[in-house]
Amino acid sequence: MDTPASPVIAPPRRRWRLRDTFRSLAGGPGYAGPRSDHFDGHRFFNPDVQTGRSFRDFLRWQRTRQRKPWPEWVENRARPSLPTTLSPGEVALTFVNHITFLLQFPGLNVLTDPVYSQRVSPFRSIGPKRVRDPGLPFEQLPPIHLVLITHNHYDHLDIETLLRLEEAHAPRFVTSLGNRAFLQQFGLHTVDDLDWWQSVEAAEATITLAPAQHWSSRRPRNRNRTLWGGFIVRTRERQVYFAGDTGYWKHFRNIRERFGRMDLALLPIGAYEPRWFMRDQHMNPEDAARAHLDLGARISVGTHFGCFQLTDEGIDDPPLELAAARERHGISPDAFQVLETGETRVFDGRDESFRSNST
């Protein structure tokens, strides 16, 4: 099936109100259900390690941090070039920004953790601000059928962007357990929330929530009331893994055991310094290289960097340190790649190539 190439123009956006800010901060009622190996009846937890540092740790970080300077603004060098058609087995990937990617399969367009706002914050005037435009303008998005939301942190669950997508595309939203009621409060109509290893069928694809080592919160009082995870998208010909936010953990090997090799794996490589604070919740490039090997992915792609200064490393450190990690582990540059913001690449399943489609 051909993928439509004509852009969808967003209708007038719903006005953001003060009560929306308070509702966004509240984060919804959370999840109520039976206990499990990662839910105690009230809050979710990681089975092997406690993540999400204490407020005292946060103050220590702020007091001792050595934050590398970032540029005030960066112009994107790549221009997206979305394919007009895709053959069976092909997958197109466009890096929008931060952790937002457009994934295109024949007849299916997917957005991951979409963020088009100026800040990843509950407020419009404070909080981490973008240093570059989205690589693919919102008005140039093709029809979006499916939106994946890994967890409720502001740089992954951006309510204003989700409202724009609802108005312009009316997609199906798939998220982690406990977030459905929260999103429905804002008028999102078609929302599924999943527990680890649960699946839902959507647009001739199977979407599975895989475990991650992370945490959730919109404010301190609702910490870990909703789940976190990554997604596996399985079509008839391909499997793509989107890790979301995660520390390095055994779940990469578990995914390989359950699903076999991934054709594409989108792995976070940024927001990792200082390590004493970030180690359990965010991978660094060394961890990402190990995850790539655990997964046995045909091709991995770096995510979660280069747009919002969330931690202390420099803007160019993640791809530079990934190059060093690849060399240490004997991973070729073609096997673990970094896209320019706005770049489109097409995975061709016939020869497992991953070619640029951008200018």
ABEGO torsion letter per residue (X at the ends): XBBBABBBBBBBBBBBBAAAAAAAAAGEAEBBBBBBAABAGABBBBAABBBGBBAAAAAAAAAABBBBBBBABBBBABBBBBBABBBBGBBBBBBAEEABBBBBBBGBBBBBGBBABABBBABAABEBBBABBBABBAAABBBBABBBBABABAAABBAAAAAAAAAAAGBBBBBBBGAAAAAAAAGBABBBBBBBGBBBBBGGBBBBBBBBBBBBEABAAABGABBBEBBBBBBAABBBBBAEBBBBBAAAAAAAAAAEBBABBBBBABGAOBAAAAAAABBBAAAAAAAAAAAGBABBBBBGBGABBABABBAAAAAAAAAAAAAAAGBBAAABBBBBBGBBBBBBAAAGBBBBABX
